[in-house]
Amino acid sequence: MRHRPFRAQSPPNDCRNCPLRRLPMIAPVTSEEIKAIGRARGEVRYYRPHATLYYEGDPGSDLFTLFSGWAFSFQMLRDGRRQILRFMLPGDVIGVQPDLVGPMDHGVETVTDASACVFRRDALRELLAHDPELSWQLVWLLAHDQALLREHLTGIGRRHVTERLGCLLLEIYHRMARRDMAEGTSCPFPLTQTHLADALGLASAHVSRLLRRLREDGYVTIKSGWLHLHDLDGLTEISQFDDRTLTRRPML
């Protein structure tokens, strides 16, 4: 039976028992570091779909580890146009930016019901001051996120629109598979055409036509909140997709 991927779940009280840490895509930490992370963790917050964790320009936010659900980071133009920067999945850390104490340079909104562990910045700063290895992992986290953003920038700037969409679908599938949240070549997919359009810099109607073409060509079907990749190798080839940026990553 398929699991309920979009229902908010409660993380364990003890970070040592977190099921996300057992995933192969999460870089290991020592037992002492996990205890220290647990001491820095504050409350658990629960969100409904379309809830905003923080807006661009807000005072420096707490950091969050997404435990369940989907979210995305975004920036807004003055005329209301939105650019989605990245989709967040369970295990992703939210709120990391170069200036940890300055105003937020992006906003974050949930796609589904979600839950997140909260790390107060003052508690996290104290933790990092006494643990150089965790400080290095935060740098690693920033580098990982920048690598994904470089891929997205290359896609928007140089890839054909079909390649652009194919790469995004493949990235999400592989990220879900690395979390043991895929079934074969299918995975939960709560995103709308508007989400995809805002991530790819396209009109929603254009995304609709591209999805129809990929479906008719036998590559992809999106139905009832699931993404089905019928020809994974073929879509990888026509999209020129490279998964080298989807490496192991740290988690708070």
C-alpha positions as CSV (number, residue, x, y, z in Angstrom):
1,M,0.0,0.0,0.0
2,R,1.3,3.4,-0.8
3,H,2.2,5.7,2.0
4,R,0.5,9.0,2.7
5,P,3.3,11.3,1.5
6,F,1.6,14.7,2.0
7,R,0.4,14.3,5.7
8,A,2.5,16.2,8.3
9,Q,4.3,13.8,10.6
10,S,5.9,14.3,14.0
11,P,9.6,13.9,14.4
12,P,11.0,11.9,17.3
13,N,11.9,13.7,20.5
14,D,15.4,12.3,20.4
15,C,17.4,13.4,17.2
16,R,19.3,10.1,17.5
17,N,16.1,8.3,16.5
18,C,15.3,10.5,13.5
19,P,14.5,8.1,10.5
20,L,15.9,10.7,8.0
21,R,19.4,10.2,9.4
22,R,19.3,6.6,8.3
23,L,18.9,7.6,4.7
24,P,22.0,7.1,2.5
25,M,21.7,10.6,1.1
26,I,22.3,12.1,4.6
27,A,26.0,12.5,5.6
28,P,26.7,10.8,8.9
29,V,27.6,12.7,12.1
30,T,29.0,11.4,15.4
31,S,26.8,10.5,18.3
32,E,28.1,13.4,20.2
33,E,27.3,15.8,17.4
34,I,23.7,14.4,17.2
35,K,23.3,15.1,20.9
36,A,24.6,18.6,20.4
37,I,22.2,19.1,17.5
38,G,19.3,17.8,19.7
39,R,20.2,20.4,22.4
40,A,20.1,23.2,19.8
41,R,16.7,22.1,18.4
42,G,13.7,24.1,19.6
43,E,10.1,23.3,19.0
44,V,8.5,21.4,16.1
45,R,6.2,23.5,13.9
46,Y,3.4,22.2,11.7
47,Y,2.1,23.9,8.6
48,R,-0.8,23.7,6.3
49,P,-0.4,23.9,2.5
50,H,0.4,27.4,1.2
51,A,1.7,28.5,4.6
52,T,4.6,30.9,4.6
53,L,7.6,30.1,6.9
54,Y,9.0,33.6,6.3
55,Y,9.1,36.3,3.6
56,E,11.9,37.9,1.7
57,G,13.0,40.9,3.7
58,D,11.9,39.5,7.1
59,P,14.5,39.7,9.9
60,G,16.9,36.8,10.1
61,S,14.8,33.7,10.5
62,D,15.4,30.6,12.5
63,L,16.7,27.6,10.6
64,F,14.5,24.7,9.9
65,T,14.9,21.0,9.0
66,L,12.0,19.9,7.0
67,F,10.9,16.6,8.5
68,S,7.8,15.9,6.3
69,G,6.1,17.5,3.4
70,W,7.2,19.7,0.5
71,A,8.1,23.4,0.4
72,F,9.8,25.8,-1.9
73,S,12.0,28.9,-1.7
74,F,11.2,31.9,-3.9
75,Q,11.9,35.6,-4.7
76,M,9.2,38.1,-5.8
77,L,9.5,41.0,-8.2
78,R,7.7,44.2,-7.5
79,D,5.0,43.6,-10.1
80,G,4.1,40.3,-8.4
81,R,6.0,37.8,-10.6
82,R,7.5,35.0,-8.7
83,Q,10.7,32.9,-9.3
84,I,10.8,29.6,-7.5
85,L,14.4,28.9,-6.6
86,R,14.3,25.4,-5.2
87,F,11.9,22.8,-4.0
88,M,12.5,21.5,-0.5
89,L,11.9,17.8,0.5
90,P,12.2,16.0,3.8
91,G,15.7,16.3,5.2
92,D,16.4,19.6,3.6
93,V,17.6,22.5,5.7
94,I,15.6,25.8,5.3
95,G,16.8,29.3,6.0
96,V,20.5,29.0,5.3
97,Q,22.0,32.0,3.5
98,P,25.4,33.8,3.4
99,D,24.3,36.4,5.9
100,L,22.9,34.4,8.8
101,V,21.9,37.5,10.8
102,G,20.7,39.8,8.0
103,P,17.3,40.1,6.4
104,M,16.1,37.0,4.5
105,D,17.0,37.2,0.8
106,H,14.2,34.8,-0.1
107,G,10.8,33.5,1.2
108,V,9.7,29.9,1.8
109,E,6.2,28.5,1.3
110,T,4.8,25.0,1.9
111,V,3.3,23.0,-0.9
112,T,1.7,20.4,1.3
113,D,1.0,19.8,5.0
114,A,4.5,19.9,6.5
115,S,6.4,19.6,9.8
116,A,9.8,21.1,10.6
117,C,12.3,21.1,13.4
118,V,13.3,24.6,14.4
119,F,16.8,25.7,15.3
120,R,17.1,29.1,16.9
121,R,19.9,31.1,15.4
122,D,21.4,32.0,18.8
123,A,21.4,28.4,19.9
124,L,22.8,27.3,16.5
125,R,25.5,30.0,16.7
126,E,26.6,28.7,20.1
127,L,26.6,25.1,18.7
128,L,28.8,26.0,15.7
129,A,31.2,28.0,17.8
130,H,32.1,24.9,19.8
131,D,32.0,22.3,17.0
132,P,34.2,23.0,14.0
133,E,33.0,19.9,12.2
134,L,29.4,21.1,12.3
135,S,30.6,24.5,11.1
136,W,32.2,22.8,8.1
137,Q,29.0,20.9,7.5
138,L,27.1,24.2,7.3
139,V,29.6,25.4,4.6
140,W,29.1,22.0,2.8
141,L,25.3,22.6,2.9
142,L,25.7,26.1,1.3
143,A,28.0,24.7,-1.3
144,H,25.5,21.9,-2.1
145,D,22.7,24.4,-2.5
146,Q,24.8,26.7,-4.7
147,A,25.6,23.7,-7.0
148,L,21.8,23.1,-7.5
149,L,21.2,26.8,-8.2
150,R,24.0,26.7,-10.8
151,E,22.3,23.8,-12.5
152,H,19.0,25.6,-12.5
153,L,20.6,28.8,-13.8
154,T,22.2,26.9,-16.7
155,G,18.8,25.3,-17.4
156,I,16.9,28.6,-17.5
157,G,19.6,30.3,-19.5
158,R,20.7,27.7,-22.0
159,R,18.6,24.6,-22.1
160,H,15.7,24.1,-24.6
161,V,12.4,24.3,-22.8
162,T,11.8,20.5,-23.1
163,E,15.2,19.8,-21.6
164,R,14.5,22.3,-18.8
165,L,11.3,20.6,-17.8
166,G,12.8,17.1,-18.2
167,C,15.7,18.0,-15.9
168,L,13.4,19.4,-13.2
169,L,11.2,16.3,-13.2
170,L,14.3,14.0,-13.1
171,E,15.9,16.0,-10.4
172,I,12.8,15.7,-8.2
173,Y,12.4,12.0,-8.9
174,H,16.1,11.2,-8.1
175,R,15.9,13.3,-4.9
176,M,12.8,11.4,-3.8
177,A,14.4,8.1,-4.7
178,R,17.4,8.9,-2.6
179,R,15.0,9.4,0.3
180,D,13.4,6.0,-0.3
181,M,10.2,7.9,-1.2
182,A,9.8,6.5,-4.7
183,E,8.2,3.4,-6.0
184,G,10.0,2.1,-9.0
185,T,10.1,5.0,-11.5
186,S,7.2,6.8,-9.8
187,C,7.1,9.2,-6.9
188,P,4.7,11.5,-5.1
189,F,4.4,14.8,-6.9
190,P,2.2,17.5,-5.4
191,L,3.4,20.3,-7.7
192,T,1.0,22.2,-10.0
193,Q,1.7,23.6,-13.4
194,T,2.0,27.0,-11.8
195,H,4.8,25.7,-9.5
196,L,6.6,24.3,-12.5
197,A,6.1,27.4,-14.6
198,D,7.5,29.7,-11.8
199,A,10.5,27.4,-11.4
200,L,11.3,27.2,-15.1
201,G,10.6,30.8,-16.1
202,L,7.7,29.8,-18.4
203,A,4.0,30.5,-18.8
204,S,1.7,27.9,-17.2
205,A,0.1,27.3,-20.6
206,H,3.5,26.5,-22.1
207,V,4.3,24.0,-19.3
208,S,0.9,22.3,-20.1
209,R,1.9,21.9,-23.7
210,L,5.3,20.5,-22.8
211,L,3.8,18.0,-20.4
212,R,1.3,16.9,-23.0
213,R,4.1,16.4,-25.5
214,L,6.2,14.4,-23.0
215,R,3.1,12.3,-22.2
216,E,2.3,11.6,-25.8
217,D,5.9,10.7,-26.5
218,G,5.7,8.1,-23.8
219,Y,8.1,9.7,-21.3
220,V,6.0,11.1,-18.4
221,T,2.6,11.0,-16.8
222,I,1.6,13.2,-13.9
223,K,-1.7,11.9,-12.4
224,S,-3.4,12.1,-9.0
225,G,-0.4,13.6,-7.2
226,W,2.1,11.1,-8.6
227,L,4.9,11.5,-11.2
228,H,5.3,8.4,-13.4
229,L,8.5,8.1,-15.5
230,H,7.7,5.6,-18.2
231,D,11.1,5.9,-20.0
232,L,13.6,7.1,-17.4
233,D,16.7,6.5,-19.6
234,G,15.0,8.1,-22.6
235,L,14.0,11.2,-20.7
236,T,17.5,11.4,-19.2
237,E,19.0,11.4,-22.7
238,I,16.8,14.0,-24.3
239,S,17.0,16.3,-21.3
240,Q,20.9,15.9,-21.0
241,F,20.3,15.4,-17.3
242,D,23.3,14.9,-15.0
243,D,22.8,13.9,-11.4
244,R,26.3,14.7,-10.2
245,T,25.0,17.6,-7.9
246,L,22.7,15.2,-6.1
247,T,25.4,14.0,-3.6
248,R,25.2,13.2,0.1
249,R,24.4,16.2,2.2
250,P,24.5,17.1,5.8
251,M,21.3,17.7,7.9
252,L,20.7,19.5,11.1
